[in-house]
Amino acid sequence: MRSQTDSFLHPPTAARLPNGKLPRPSKFPLKLAQTTRIALPEGSVLIQSISHYVINIQLYEYNVTRPCAADLQITEPAFFMMTMLKGASVLYDEGGQLVLESPENICKLTYLPAGRYQRHLSKGEHMLLVLTLRPDWLIKKYGDQEELQELITRYNNNDEQCFGLPGFGIGQQIFSALAKLNTGTDVDIDIHIFINDCFGRYRNRLQTRISNVEYQEDKAREIGQFILQNFASKLVDDEPALARHFMISTVTLMRLAKRHFGRPLHQQVIELRLLNGLKLLLSTNKTVQEIAAMVGYEDANYFSRAFKKRFELPPNDIRLSVF
């Protein structure tokens, strides 16, 4: 599989080296890897790459004397599993928006659309493993798993928004699995074992988190409180964005919201808006247009139709019947 990531758009100095020939001692040498050393104004980075038809493995070893920002380009939308063994990094998109924080020992699974990015690193040594997963392999093998639906949907829709699943502290286990590639005898079998090991560990942690009853209750309560306080905001109308806010999939968001409210989320939002609209009609002199905007409706006519359907009277008639 060809990597979807061009590590540096304009590297000052780049040298590709024969397999196993490292320009300086690597903290984690991979005997199967093609090695590239890139000199940076702030220091250098050693990149070891292993290409396979299912996965592309890239191990970055940064050594920088001051904070730096490395320009990256993703050529095609793809799934990435990123794991920090040492140090930390922060990924930003071309517009400067935070995409991904990678603390030490944390492994995260993300969807990233094509585009330019910047990886920011602090002074010191950093070791980052990036696994680019072949999309059709992941979808065929795990496409029926609920916890991955949002991630897969983003790819299928060629979504321009980045999306990441939660991170877990399994970095040491991931790198232990990577080390076994140096001792194997059959490259194809060894890489498949490595992929399944990494993905299996991550999915087990993800499923445990999602299935945990206490976690679900806390998250459902958190969603419920947020909706009650922000029912008039545009965010609650954007289910994918709302799911990103809570760092869960849209499917999980819908399930937990229904668990908390006893009805689908969109029905609960409508009910809250109309009930608060009724309250404002009865307690203020504001116009229908003003009240509609206050409870989350940009179109006052749409608010009036929804109001009449719910209370069997138009907003102004409610006022007349009371006063």
ChimeraX commands (.cxc) that place a marker at each C-alpha (Angstrom):
marker #1 position 0.00,0.00,0.00 radius 0.5
marker #1 position 1.29,3.46,-0.89 radius 0.5
marker #1 position 1.43,5.95,1.95 radius 0.5
marker #1 position -1.20,8.71,1.75 radius 0.5
marker #1 position 1.10,11.06,3.67 radius 0.5
marker #1 position 3.90,13.16,2.22 radius 0.5
marker #1 position 5.81,13.80,5.42 radius 0.5
marker #1 position 7.37,17.10,4.43 radius 0.5
marker #1 position 6.31,19.40,1.63 radius 0.5
marker #1 position 9.64,21.16,1.25 radius 0.5
marker #1 position 12.33,19.38,3.32 radius 0.5
marker #1 position 15.60,21.36,3.56 radius 0.5
marker #1 position 17.70,18.20,3.21 radius 0.5
marker #1 position 16.52,14.67,2.60 radius 0.5
marker #1 position 18.57,11.53,2.19 radius 0.5
marker #1 position 17.17,8.07,1.49 radius 0.5
marker #1 position 19.32,5.32,2.93 radius 0.5
marker #1 position 19.61,1.57,2.27 radius 0.5
marker #1 position 17.55,-0.71,4.48 radius 0.5
marker #1 position 19.14,-1.04,7.90 radius 0.5
marker #1 position 21.62,1.82,7.32 radius 0.5
marker #1 position 20.73,4.52,9.83 radius 0.5
marker #1 position 22.51,7.93,9.89 radius 0.5
marker #1 position 22.45,7.92,13.68 radius 0.5
marker #1 position 21.48,5.25,16.18 radius 0.5
marker #1 position 17.74,4.65,16.11 radius 0.5
marker #1 position 15.97,4.06,19.38 radius 0.5
marker #1 position 13.75,1.59,17.55 radius 0.5
marker #1 position 15.41,0.13,14.41 radius 0.5
marker #1 position 13.18,-1.81,12.01 radius 0.5
marker #1 position 15.04,-4.28,9.83 radius 0.5
marker #1 position 12.33,-4.31,7.14 radius 0.5
marker #1 position 12.12,-0.54,6.78 radius 0.5
marker #1 position 13.23,1.91,4.12 radius 0.5
marker #1 position 14.91,4.77,5.97 radius 0.5
marker #1 position 14.97,8.49,5.25 radius 0.5
marker #1 position 16.72,11.18,7.23 radius 0.5
marker #1 position 15.49,14.77,6.92 radius 0.5
marker #1 position 17.46,17.72,8.27 radius 0.5
marker #1 position 15.36,20.52,9.72 radius 0.5
marker #1 position 16.33,24.02,10.86 radius 0.5
marker #1 position 15.37,22.86,14.36 radius 0.5
marker #1 position 17.12,19.48,14.20 radius 0.5
marker #1 position 16.32,16.30,12.29 radius 0.5
marker #1 position 13.83,13.49,11.85 radius 0.5
marker #1 position 14.47,9.88,10.99 radius 0.5
marker #1 position 11.62,8.14,9.16 radius 0.5
marker #1 position 11.44,4.37,8.83 radius 0.5
marker #1 position 8.78,3.13,6.40 radius 0.5
marker #1 position 7.39,-0.32,5.71 radius 0.5
marker #1 position 4.95,-0.61,2.82 radius 0.5
marker #1 position 2.43,-3.45,2.63 radius 0.5
marker #1 position -0.69,-3.83,0.51 radius 0.5
marker #1 position -2.93,-3.54,3.59 radius 0.5
marker #1 position -1.01,-0.98,5.62 radius 0.5
marker #1 position 1.77,1.58,5.48 radius 0.5
marker #1 position 3.92,1.80,8.60 radius 0.5
marker #1 position 5.88,4.97,9.31 radius 0.5
marker #1 position 7.99,5.45,12.44 radius 0.5
marker #1 position 9.11,9.05,13.02 radius 0.5
marker #1 position 11.99,9.84,15.38 radius 0.5
marker #1 position 12.29,13.59,15.90 radius 0.5
marker #1 position 15.24,15.24,17.61 radius 0.5
marker #1 position 14.71,19.00,17.73 radius 0.5
marker #1 position 16.57,21.70,19.66 radius 0.5
marker #1 position 13.61,24.06,19.75 radius 0.5
marker #1 position 9.86,23.92,19.05 radius 0.5
marker #1 position 9.12,23.15,15.41 radius 0.5
marker #1 position 6.22,22.82,12.97 radius 0.5
marker #1 position 6.51,20.17,10.26 radius 0.5
marker #1 position 4.39,20.64,7.13 radius 0.5
marker #1 position 2.53,17.52,6.02 radius 0.5
marker #1 position 0.27,16.67,3.11 radius 0.5
marker #1 position -2.30,13.90,2.98 radius 0.5
marker #1 position -2.87,13.04,-0.66 radius 0.5
marker #1 position -6.07,11.00,-0.25 radius 0.5
marker #1 position -8.65,10.60,2.54 radius 0.5
marker #1 position -7.61,7.74,4.79 radius 0.5
marker #1 position -7.78,6.10,8.21 radius 0.5
marker #1 position -4.80,6.60,10.49 radius 0.5
marker #1 position -3.81,4.95,13.73 radius 0.5
marker #1 position -1.33,7.23,15.50 radius 0.5
marker #1 position 0.65,6.25,18.59 radius 0.5
marker #1 position 3.19,8.30,20.56 radius 0.5
marker #1 position 5.85,6.23,22.31 radius 0.5
marker #1 position 7.83,9.24,23.48 radius 0.5
marker #1 position 7.08,12.96,23.65 radius 0.5
marker #1 position 3.91,14.53,22.28 radius 0.5
marker #1 position 2.64,16.24,19.14 radius 0.5
marker #1 position -0.29,18.38,18.04 radius 0.5
marker #1 position -1.75,18.28,14.53 radius 0.5
marker #1 position -3.42,21.31,12.92 radius 0.5
marker #1 position -5.21,21.63,9.60 radius 0.5
marker #1 position -4.43,24.21,6.93 radius 0.5
marker #1 position -6.76,26.72,8.56 radius 0.5
marker #1 position -4.99,26.44,11.90 radius 0.5
marker #1 position -7.75,24.41,13.56 radius 0.5
marker #1 position -6.72,21.78,16.10 radius 0.5
marker #1 position -7.18,18.31,14.62 radius 0.5
marker #1 position -5.42,15.88,16.91 radius 0.5
marker #1 position -3.47,15.92,20.15 radius 0.5
marker #1 position -1.12,12.97,20.64 radius 0.5
marker #1 position 0.15,12.67,24.23 radius 0.5
marker #1 position 2.77,10.12,25.23 radius 0.5
marker #1 position 1.67,6.46,25.20 radius 0.5
marker #1 position -1.72,7.32,23.65 radius 0.5
marker #1 position -3.07,5.54,20.56 radius 0.5
marker #1 position -5.86,7.12,18.49 radius 0.5
marker #1 position -7.79,6.08,15.39 radius 0.5
marker #1 position -8.72,8.95,13.08 radius 0.5
marker #1 position -10.15,9.84,9.70 radius 0.5
marker #1 position -8.32,12.66,7.93 radius 0.5
marker #1 position -9.39,14.14,4.58 radius 0.5
marker #1 position -6.88,15.09,1.92 radius 0.5
marker #1 position -5.14,18.38,2.55 radius 0.5
marker #1 position -2.23,20.13,4.19 radius 0.5
marker #1 position -1.49,19.86,7.89 radius 0.5
marker #1 position 1.13,20.93,10.41 radius 0.5
marker #1 position 2.57,18.77,13.16 radius 0.5
marker #1 position 3.79,20.85,16.10 radius 0.5
marker #1 position 6.43,19.48,18.47 radius 0.5
marker #1 position 8.19,20.87,21.51 radius 0.5
marker #1 position 11.95,20.83,22.07 radius 0.5
marker #1 position 13.38,17.36,22.65 radius 0.5
marker #1 position 12.96,13.81,21.34 radius 0.5
marker #1 position 9.68,12.46,20.01 radius 0.5
marker #1 position 8.79,9.04,18.62 radius 0.5
marker #1 position 5.55,8.70,16.65 radius 0.5
marker #1 position 4.14,5.65,14.89 radius 0.5
marker #1 position 1.68,6.33,12.05 radius 0.5
marker #1 position -0.25,3.41,10.56 radius 0.5
marker #1 position -2.12,4.23,7.36 radius 0.5
marker #1 position -4.84,1.61,7.02 radius 0.5
marker #1 position -6.18,0.51,3.68 radius 0.5
marker #1 position -9.82,1.72,3.72 radius 0.5
marker #1 position -11.43,-1.21,1.89 radius 0.5
marker #1 position -9.69,-3.66,4.24 radius 0.5
marker #1 position -10.92,-1.86,7.35 radius 0.5
marker #1 position -14.46,-1.46,5.99 radius 0.5
marker #1 position -14.71,-5.10,4.91 radius 0.5
marker #1 position -13.33,-6.43,8.19 radius 0.5
marker #1 position -15.00,-4.04,10.65 radius 0.5
marker #1 position -17.74,-2.27,8.70 radius 0.5
marker #1 position -20.51,-3.82,10.79 radius 0.5
marker #1 position -19.08,-2.60,14.10 radius 0.5
marker #1 position -21.26,0.15,15.59 radius 0.5
marker #1 position -18.38,1.94,17.29 radius 0.5
marker #1 position -16.68,2.50,13.91 radius 0.5
marker #1 position -19.74,3.59,11.92 radius 0.5
marker #1 position -19.09,7.32,12.20 radius 0.5
marker #1 position -15.47,6.90,11.13 radius 0.5
marker #1 position -16.40,4.77,8.12 radius 0.5
marker #1 position -19.29,7.05,7.12 radius 0.5
marker #1 position -16.91,10.02,7.01 radius 0.5
marker #1 position -14.70,8.17,4.57 radius 0.5
marker #1 position -17.57,6.90,2.41 radius 0.5
marker #1 position -18.97,10.45,2.14 radius 0.5
marker #1 position -15.53,11.91,1.40 radius 0.5
marker #1 position -16.16,14.23,4.34 radius 0.5
marker #1 position -13.97,17.32,4.55 radius 0.5
marker #1 position -14.10,17.35,8.36 radius 0.5
marker #1 position -11.52,15.46,10.40 radius 0.5
marker #1 position -12.88,12.94,12.89 radius 0.5
marker #1 position -11.15,11.05,15.66 radius 0.5
marker #1 position -12.19,8.31,18.06 radius 0.5
marker #1 position -11.03,8.40,21.70 radius 0.5
marker #1 position -7.40,7.74,22.57 radius 0.5
marker #1 position -6.22,4.94,24.88 radius 0.5
marker #1 position -3.00,4.33,26.78 radius 0.5
marker #1 position -1.83,1.30,24.82 radius 0.5
marker #1 position 1.29,2.82,23.24 radius 0.5
marker #1 position 3.69,0.41,24.94 radius 0.5
marker #1 position 1.67,-2.60,23.75 radius 0.5
marker #1 position 1.57,-1.24,20.18 radius 0.5
marker #1 position 5.34,-0.78,20.10 radius 0.5
marker #1 position 5.88,-4.23,21.61 radius 0.5
marker #1 position 3.87,-5.65,18.72 radius 0.5
marker #1 position 5.95,-3.57,16.28 radius 0.5
marker #1 position 9.19,-4.97,17.74 radius 0.5
marker #1 position 8.06,-8.50,16.86 radius 0.5
marker #1 position 8.34,-7.59,13.16 radius 0.5
marker #1 position 12.12,-7.74,13.61 radius 0.5
marker #1 position 11.99,-11.37,14.73 radius 0.5
marker #1 position 9.49,-12.79,12.25 radius 0.5
marker #1 position 10.27,-15.02,9.28 radius 0.5
marker #1 position 7.30,-14.41,6.97 radius 0.5
marker #1 position 6.77,-10.71,6.20 radius 0.5
marker #1 position 3.18,-11.00,4.99 radius 0.5
marker #1 position 2.02,-13.14,7.90 radius 0.5
marker #1 position 3.94,-11.05,10.44 radius 0.5
marker #1 position 2.42,-7.79,9.23 radius 0.5
marker #1 position -1.09,-9.23,9.30 radius 0.5
marker #1 position -0.49,-10.40,12.87 radius 0.5
marker #1 position 0.80,-6.93,13.74 radius 0.5
marker #1 position -2.23,-5.17,12.24 radius 0.5
marker #1 position -4.73,-7.45,13.94 radius 0.5
marker #1 position -2.88,-7.12,17.25 radius 0.5
marker #1 position -2.91,-3.29,17.11 radius 0.5
marker #1 position -6.47,-3.01,15.93 radius 0.5
marker #1 position -7.71,-5.68,18.29 radius 0.5
marker #1 position -6.20,-3.94,21.32 radius 0.5
marker #1 position -7.69,-0.61,20.30 radius 0.5
marker #1 position -11.16,-2.01,19.59 radius 0.5
marker #1 position -11.22,-3.89,22.87 radius 0.5
marker #1 position -10.59,-0.67,24.77 radius 0.5
marker #1 position -13.13,1.20,22.65 radius 0.5
marker #1 position -15.82,-1.44,23.14 radius 0.5
marker #1 position -15.13,-1.60,26.87 radius 0.5
marker #1 position -15.56,2.15,27.15 radius 0.5
marker #1 position -18.76,2.19,25.13 radius 0.5
marker #1 position -20.33,-0.81,26.87 radius 0.5
marker #1 position -19.44,0.35,30.36 radius 0.5
marker #1 position -22.77,1.03,32.10 radius 0.5
marker #1 position -21.43,3.78,34.33 radius 0.5
marker #1 position -19.79,5.51,31.37 radius 0.5
marker #1 position -23.02,5.36,29.39 radius 0.5
marker #1 position -25.05,6.79,32.24 radius 0.5
marker #1 position -22.58,9.63,32.79 radius 0.5
marker #1 position -22.37,10.41,29.09 radius 0.5
marker #1 position -26.16,10.28,28.66 radius 0.5
marker #1 position -26.55,12.65,31.60 radius 0.5
marker #1 position -23.90,14.97,30.15 radius 0.5
marker #1 position -25.69,15.03,26.79 radius 0.5
marker #1 position -29.03,15.67,28.49 radius 0.5
marker #1 position -27.72,18.62,30.49 radius 0.5
marker #1 position -26.10,20.11,27.43 radius 0.5
marker #1 position -29.30,19.87,25.37 radius 0.5
marker #1 position -31.38,21.44,28.14 radius 0.5
marker #1 position -28.98,24.38,28.35 radius 0.5
marker #1 position -28.33,24.78,24.62 radius 0.5
marker #1 position -31.52,23.64,22.87 radius 0.5
marker #1 position -31.71,26.94,20.95 radius 0.5
marker #1 position -28.19,26.71,19.51 radius 0.5
marker #1 position -27.38,25.64,15.96 radius 0.5
marker #1 position -25.06,22.95,17.27 radius 0.5
marker #1 position -27.90,20.73,18.47 radius 0.5
marker #1 position -29.28,20.64,14.91 radius 0.5
marker #1 position -25.97,19.31,13.58 radius 0.5
marker #1 position -25.78,15.75,14.86 radius 0.5
marker #1 position -22.27,14.95,13.52 radius 0.5
marker #1 position -20.89,18.18,15.03 radius 0.5
marker #1 position -22.65,17.46,18.31 radius 0.5
marker #1 position -21.18,13.96,18.34 radius 0.5
marker #1 position -17.70,15.43,17.81 radius 0.5
marker #1 position -18.33,17.76,20.74 radius 0.5
marker #1 position -18.84,14.73,22.99 radius 0.5
marker #1 position -16.11,12.67,21.24 radius 0.5
marker #1 position -18.51,9.85,20.35 radius 0.5
marker #1 position -20.06,8.54,17.15 radius 0.5
marker #1 position -23.37,9.90,15.87 radius 0.5
marker #1 position -24.94,6.48,16.41 radius 0.5
marker #1 position -23.85,6.48,20.06 radius 0.5
marker #1 position -25.05,10.07,20.50 radius 0.5
marker #1 position -28.52,9.16,19.24 radius 0.5
marker #1 position -28.73,6.09,21.44 radius 0.5
marker #1 position -27.58,7.86,24.61 radius 0.5
marker #1 position -29.84,10.87,24.00 radius 0.5
marker #1 position -32.85,8.60,23.58 radius 0.5
marker #1 position -31.82,6.72,26.70 radius 0.5
marker #1 position -31.80,9.97,28.68 radius 0.5
marker #1 position -34.90,11.66,27.26 radius 0.5
marker #1 position -37.00,8.63,26.40 radius 0.5
marker #1 position -37.50,9.91,22.85 radius 0.5
marker #1 position -35.32,10.65,19.78 radius 0.5
marker #1 position -33.04,13.66,20.14 radius 0.5
marker #1 position -34.66,15.75,17.40 radius 0.5
marker #1 position -38.09,15.27,19.00 radius 0.5
marker #1 position -36.73,16.38,22.36 radius 0.5
marker #1 position -35.15,19.51,20.85 radius 0.5
marker #1 position -38.43,20.44,19.14 radius 0.5
marker #1 position -40.36,19.92,22.38 radius 0.5
marker #1 position -37.95,22.09,24.37 radius 0.5
marker #1 position -38.08,24.86,21.78 radius 0.5
marker #1 position -41.86,24.89,21.60 radius 0.5
marker #1 position -42.36,24.73,25.37 radius 0.5
marker #1 position -39.96,27.61,25.87 radius 0.5
marker #1 position -41.66,29.47,23.03 radius 0.5
marker #1 position -44.97,29.02,24.84 radius 0.5
marker #1 position -43.44,30.29,28.07 radius 0.5
marker #1 position -42.11,33.42,26.35 radius 0.5
marker #1 position -45.44,34.06,24.65 radius 0.5
marker #1 position -47.21,33.98,28.00 radius 0.5
marker #1 position -44.65,35.91,30.02 radius 0.5
marker #1 position -43.29,38.59,27.65 radius 0.5
marker #1 position -44.42,41.08,25.03 radius 0.5
marker #1 position -41.85,39.96,22.49 radius 0.5
marker #1 position -42.98,39.39,18.91 radius 0.5
marker #1 position -43.38,35.94,17.44 radius 0.5
marker #1 position -40.34,36.61,15.26 radius 0.5
marker #1 position -38.22,37.48,18.30 radius 0.5
marker #1 position -39.39,34.46,20.24 radius 0.5
marker #1 position -38.80,32.13,17.29 radius 0.5
marker #1 position -35.18,33.32,17.08 radius 0.5
marker #1 position -34.71,33.02,20.84 radius 0.5
marker #1 position -35.75,29.36,20.90 radius 0.5
marker #1 position -33.72,28.31,17.85 radius 0.5
marker #1 position -35.88,28.92,14.78 radius 0.5
marker #1 position -34.47,31.11,12.02 radius 0.5
marker #1 position -37.82,31.03,10.20 radius 0.5
marker #1 position -40.70,32.46,12.26 radius 0.5
marker #1 position -43.26,30.88,9.91 radius 0.5
marker #1 position -41.75,27.46,10.48 radius 0.5
marker #1 position -41.92,28.08,14.23 radius 0.5
marker #1 position -45.58,29.08,13.95 radius 0.5
marker #1 position -46.48,25.94,12.00 radius 0.5
marker #1 position -44.67,23.69,14.48 radius 0.5
marker #1 position -46.27,25.57,17.38 radius 0.5
marker #1 position -49.78,25.14,15.96 radius 0.5
marker #1 position -49.18,21.45,15.35 radius 0.5
marker #1 position -48.07,20.97,18.96 radius 0.5
marker #1 position -50.60,23.20,20.79 radius 0.5
marker #1 position -53.42,23.28,18.19 radius 0.5
marker #1 position -53.40,27.10,18.14 radius 0.5
marker #1 position -51.15,29.62,16.36 radius 0.5
marker #1 position -48.78,31.61,18.65 radius 0.5
marker #1 position -50.79,34.83,18.50 radius 0.5
marker #1 position -54.04,33.00,19.25 radius 0.5
marker #1 position -52.45,31.59,22.40 radius 0.5
marker #1 position -51.89,35.13,23.60 radius 0.5
marker #1 position -55.43,36.19,22.71 radius 0.5
marker #1 position -56.94,33.21,24.53 radius 0.5
marker #1 position -55.07,34.18,27.70 radius 0.5
marker #1 position -55.35,37.95,27.62 radius 0.5
marker link #1:1,2 radius 0.2
marker link #1:2,3 radius 0.2
marker link #1:3,4 radius 0.2
marker link #1:4,5 radius 0.2
marker link #1:5,6 radius 0.2
marker link #1:6,7 radius 0.2
marker link #1:7,8 radius 0.2
marker link #1:8,9 radius 0.2
marker link #1:9,10 radius 0.2
marker link #1:10,11 radius 0.2
marker link #1:11,12 radius 0.2
marker link #1:12,13 radius 0.2
marker link #1:13,14 radius 0.2
marker link #1:14,15 radius 0.2
marker link #1:15,16 radius 0.2
marker link #1:16,17 radius 0.2
marker link #1:17,18 radius 0.2
marker link #1:18,19 radius 0.2
marker link #1:19,20 radius 0.2
marker link #1:20,21 radius 0.2
marker link #1:21,22 radius 0.2
marker link #1:22,23 radius 0.2
marker link #1:23,24 radius 0.2
marker link #1:24,25 radius 0.2
marker link #1:25,26 radius 0.2
marker link #1:26,27 radius 0.2
marker link #1:27,28 radius 0.2
marker link #1:28,29 radius 0.2
marker link #1:29,30 radius 0.2
marker link #1:30,31 radius 0.2
marker link #1:31,32 radius 0.2
marker link #1:32,33 radius 0.2
marker link #1:33,34 radius 0.2
marker link #1:34,35 radius 0.2
marker link #1:35,36 radius 0.2
marker link #1:36,37 radius 0.2
marker link #1:37,38 radius 0.2
marker link #1:38,39 radius 0.2
marker link #1:39,40 radius 0.2
marker link #1:40,41 radius 0.2
marker link #1:41,42 radius 0.2
marker link #1:42,43 radius 0.2
marker link #1:43,44 radius 0.2
marker link #1:44,45 radius 0.2
marker link #1:45,46 radius 0.2
marker link #1:46,47 radius 0.2
marker link #1:47,48 radius 0.2
marker link #1:48,49 radius 0.2
marker link #1:49,50 radius 0.2
marker link #1:50,51 radius 0.2
marker link #1:51,52 radius 0.2
marker link #1:52,53 radius 0.2
marker link #1:53,54 radius 0.2
marker link #1:54,55 radius 0.2
marker link #1:55,56 radius 0.2
marker link #1:56,57 radius 0.2
marker link #1:57,58 radius 0.2
marker link #1:58,59 radius 0.2
marker link #1:59,60 radius 0.2
marker link #1:60,61 radius 0.2
marker link #1:61,62 radius 0.2
marker link #1:62,63 radius 0.2
marker link #1:63,64 radius 0.2
marker link #1:64,65 radius 0.2
marker link #1:65,66 radius 0.2
marker link #1:66,67 radius 0.2
marker link #1:67,68 radius 0.2
marker link #1:68,69 radius 0.2
marker link #1:69,70 radius 0.2
marker link #1:70,71 radius 0.2
marker link #1:71,72 radius 0.2
marker link #1:72,73 radius 0.2
marker link #1:73,74 radius 0.2
marker link #1:74,75 radius 0.2
marker link #1:75,76 radius 0.2
marker link #1:76,77 radius 0.2
marker link #1:77,78 radius 0.2
marker link #1:78,79 radius 0.2
marker link #1:79,80 radius 0.2
marker link #1:80,81 radius 0.2
marker link #1:81,82 radius 0.2
marker link #1:82,83 radius 0.2
marker link #1:83,84 radius 0.2
marker link #1:84,85 radius 0.2
marker link #1:85,86 radius 0.2
marker link #1:86,87 radius 0.2
marker link #1:87,88 radius 0.2
marker link #1:88,89 radius 0.2
marker link #1:89,90 radius 0.2
marker link #1:90,91 radius 0.2
marker link #1:91,92 radius 0.2
marker link #1:92,93 radius 0.2
marker link #1:93,94 radius 0.2
marker link #1:94,95 radius 0.2
marker link #1:95,96 radius 0.2
marker link #1:96,97 radius 0.2
marker link #1:97,98 radius 0.2
marker link #1:98,99 radius 0.2
marker link #1:99,100 radius 0.2
marker link #1:100,101 radius 0.2
marker link #1:101,102 radius 0.2
marker link #1:102,103 radius 0.2
marker link #1:103,104 radius 0.2
marker link #1:104,105 radius 0.2
marker link #1:105,106 radius 0.2
marker link #1:106,107 radius 0.2
marker link #1:107,108 radius 0.2
marker link #1:108,109 radius 0.2
marker link #1:109,110 radius 0.2
marker link #1:110,111 radius 0.2
marker link #1:111,112 radius 0.2
marker link #1:112,113 radius 0.2
marker link #1:113,114 radius 0.2
marker link #1:114,115 radius 0.2
marker link #1:115,116 radius 0.2
marker link #1:116,117 radius 0.2
marker link #1:117,118 radius 0.2
marker link #1:118,119 radius 0.2
marker link #1:119,120 radius 0.2
marker link #1:120,121 radius 0.2
marker link #1:121,122 radius 0.2
marker link #1:122,123 radius 0.2
marker link #1:123,124 radius 0.2
marker link #1:124,125 radius 0.2
marker link #1:125,126 radius 0.2
marker link #1:126,127 radius 0.2
marker link #1:127,128 radius 0.2
marker link #1:128,129 radius 0.2
marker link #1:129,130 radius 0.2
marker link #1:130,131 radius 0.2
marker link #1:131,132 radius 0.2
marker link #1:132,133 radius 0.2
marker link #1:133,134 radius 0.2
marker link #1:134,135 radius 0.2
marker link #1:135,136 radius 0.2
marker link #1:136,137 radius 0.2
marker link #1:137,138 radius 0.2
marker link #1:138,139 radius 0.2
marker link #1:139,140 radius 0.2
marker link #1:140,141 radius 0.2
marker link #1:141,142 radius 0.2
marker link #1:142,143 radius 0.2
marker link #1:143,144 radius 0.2
marker link #1:144,145 radius 0.2
marker link #1:145,146 radius 0.2
marker link #1:146,147 radius 0.2
marker link #1:147,148 radius 0.2
marker link #1:148,149 radius 0.2
marker link #1:149,150 radius 0.2
marker link #1:150,151 radius 0.2
marker link #1:151,152 radius 0.2
marker link #1:152,153 radius 0.2
marker link #1:153,154 radius 0.2
marker link #1:154,155 radius 0.2
marker link #1:155,156 radius 0.2
marker link #1:156,157 radius 0.2
marker link #1:157,158 radius 0.2
marker link #1:158,159 radius 0.2
marker link #1:159,160 radius 0.2
marker link #1:160,161 radius 0.2
marker link #1:161,162 radius 0.2
marker link #1:162,163 radius 0.2
marker link #1:163,164 radius 0.2
marker link #1:164,165 radius 0.2
marker link #1:165,166 radius 0.2
marker link #1:166,167 radius 0.2
marker link #1:167,168 radius 0.2
marker link #1:168,169 radius 0.2
marker link #1:169,170 radius 0.2
marker link #1:170,171 radius 0.2
marker link #1:171,172 radius 0.2
marker link #1:172,173 radius 0.2
marker link #1:173,174 radius 0.2
marker link #1:174,175 radius 0.2
marker link #1:175,176 radius 0.2
marker link #1:176,177 radius 0.2
marker link #1:177,178 radius 0.2
marker link #1:178,179 radius 0.2
marker link #1:179,180 radius 0.2
marker link #1:180,181 radius 0.2
marker link #1:181,182 radius 0.2
marker link #1:182,183 radius 0.2
marker link #1:183,184 radius 0.2
marker link #1:184,185 radius 0.2
marker link #1:185,186 radius 0.2
marker link #1:186,187 radius 0.2
marker link #1:187,188 radius 0.2
marker link #1:188,189 radius 0.2
marker link #1:189,190 radius 0.2
marker link #1:190,191 radius 0.2
marker link #1:191,192 radius 0.2
marker link #1:192,193 radius 0.2
marker link #1:193,194 radius 0.2
marker link #1:194,195 radius 0.2
marker link #1:195,196 radius 0.2
marker link #1:196,197 radius 0.2
marker link #1:197,198 radius 0.2
marker link #1:198,199 radius 0.2
marker link #1:199,200 radius 0.2
marker link #1:200,201 radius 0.2
marker link #1:201,202 radius 0.2
marker link #1:202,203 radius 0.2
marker link #1:203,204 radius 0.2
marker link #1:204,205 radius 0.2
marker link #1:205,206 radius 0.2
marker link #1:206,207 radius 0.2
marker link #1:207,208 radius 0.2
marker link #1:208,209 radius 0.2
marker link #1:209,210 radius 0.2
marker link #1:210,211 radius 0.2
marker link #1:211,212 radius 0.2
marker link #1:212,213 radius 0.2
marker link #1:213,214 radius 0.2
marker link #1:214,215 radius 0.2
marker link #1:215,216 radius 0.2
marker link #1:216,217 radius 0.2
marker link #1:217,218 radius 0.2
marker link #1:218,219 radius 0.2
marker link #1:219,220 radius 0.2
marker link #1:220,221 radius 0.2
marker link #1:221,222 radius 0.2
marker link #1:222,223 radius 0.2
marker link #1:223,224 radius 0.2
marker link #1:224,225 radius 0.2
marker link #1:225,226 radius 0.2
marker link #1:226,227 radius 0.2
marker link #1:227,228 radius 0.2
marker link #1:228,229 radius 0.2
marker link #1:229,230 radius 0.2
marker link #1:230,231 radius 0.2
marker link #1:231,232 radius 0.2
marker link #1:232,233 radius 0.2
marker link #1:233,234 radius 0.2
marker link #1:234,235 radius 0.2
marker link #1:235,236 radius 0.2
marker link #1:236,237 radius 0.2
marker link #1:237,238 radius 0.2
marker link #1:238,239 radius 0.2
marker link #1:239,240 radius 0.2
marker link #1:240,241 radius 0.2
marker link #1:241,242 radius 0.2
marker link #1:242,243 radius 0.2
marker link #1:243,244 radius 0.2
marker link #1:244,245 radius 0.2
marker link #1:245,246 radius 0.2
marker link #1:246,247 radius 0.2
marker link #1:247,248 radius 0.2
marker link #1:248,249 radius 0.2
marker link #1:249,250 radius 0.2
marker link #1:250,251 radius 0.2
marker link #1:251,252 radius 0.2
marker link #1:252,253 radius 0.2
marker link #1:253,254 radius 0.2
marker link #1:254,255 radius 0.2
marker link #1:255,256 radius 0.2
marker link #1:256,257 radius 0.2
marker link #1:257,258 radius 0.2
marker link #1:258,259 radius 0.2
marker link #1:259,260 radius 0.2
marker link #1:260,261 radius 0.2
marker link #1:261,262 radius 0.2
marker link #1:262,263 radius 0.2
marker link #1:263,264 radius 0.2
marker link #1:264,265 radius 0.2
marker link #1:265,266 radius 0.2
marker link #1:266,267 radius 0.2
marker link #1:267,268 radius 0.2
marker link #1:268,269 radius 0.2
marker link #1:269,270 radius 0.2
marker link #1:270,271 radius 0.2
marker link #1:271,272 radius 0.2
marker link #1:272,273 radius 0.2
marker link #1:273,274 radius 0.2
marker link #1:274,275 radius 0.2
marker link #1:275,276 radius 0.2
marker link #1:276,277 radius 0.2
marker link #1:277,278 radius 0.2
marker link #1:278,279 radius 0.2
marker link #1:279,280 radius 0.2
marker link #1:280,281 radius 0.2
marker link #1:281,282 radius 0.2
marker link #1:282,283 radius 0.2
marker link #1:283,284 radius 0.2
marker link #1:284,285 radius 0.2
marker link #1:285,286 radius 0.2
marker link #1:286,287 radius 0.2
marker link #1:287,288 radius 0.2
marker link #1:288,289 radius 0.2
marker link #1:289,290 radius 0.2
marker link #1:290,291 radius 0.2
marker link #1:291,292 radius 0.2
marker link #1:292,293 radius 0.2
marker link #1:293,294 radius 0.2
marker link #1:294,295 radius 0.2
marker link #1:295,296 radius 0.2
marker link #1:296,297 radius 0.2
marker link #1:297,298 radius 0.2
marker link #1:298,299 radius 0.2
marker link #1:299,300 radius 0.2
marker link #1:300,301 radius 0.2
marker link #1:301,302 radius 0.2
marker link #1:302,303 radius 0.2
marker link #1:303,304 radius 0.2
marker link #1:304,305 radius 0.2
marker link #1:305,306 radius 0.2
marker link #1:306,307 radius 0.2
marker link #1:307,308 radius 0.2
marker link #1:308,309 radius 0.2
marker link #1:309,310 radius 0.2
marker link #1:310,311 radius 0.2
marker link #1:311,312 radius 0.2
marker link #1:312,313 radius 0.2
marker link #1:313,314 radius 0.2
marker link #1:314,315 radius 0.2
marker link #1:315,316 radius 0.2
marker link #1:316,317 radius 0.2
marker link #1:317,318 radius 0.2
marker link #1:318,319 radius 0.2
marker link #1:319,320 radius 0.2
marker link #1:320,321 radius 0.2
marker link #1:321,322 radius 0.2
marker link #1:322,323 radius 0.2
view
